[in-house]
Amino acid sequence: RELNTRIIVRLRSGRTVEGQTAYPHGHVKHPLTDDEVNEKCDALCASVRDRGLCRELKDALWAFESLDNVAEVLGNLSRLTAP
């Protein structure tokens, strides 16, 4: 299903700039790159105390399809706490 996102920006000069896309960035048909996913994950974990746990979770999520037991990864999600 197309989302048809449209934006119009009026610049201080009075000129307008328009953009439109059927699938915004991050949609399955216009996905983030691996680097962008890693950056987003890092940004979401920025306030988490245990940075090592964040790294472990990110690594586990990248390998999610090959995990034998996802319960451990899901359990670790509950250990994430902000300061």
Helices and strands as residue ranges (DSSP letters): E 5-10, E 16-21, H 34-44, H 51-62, G 64-66, H 71-77
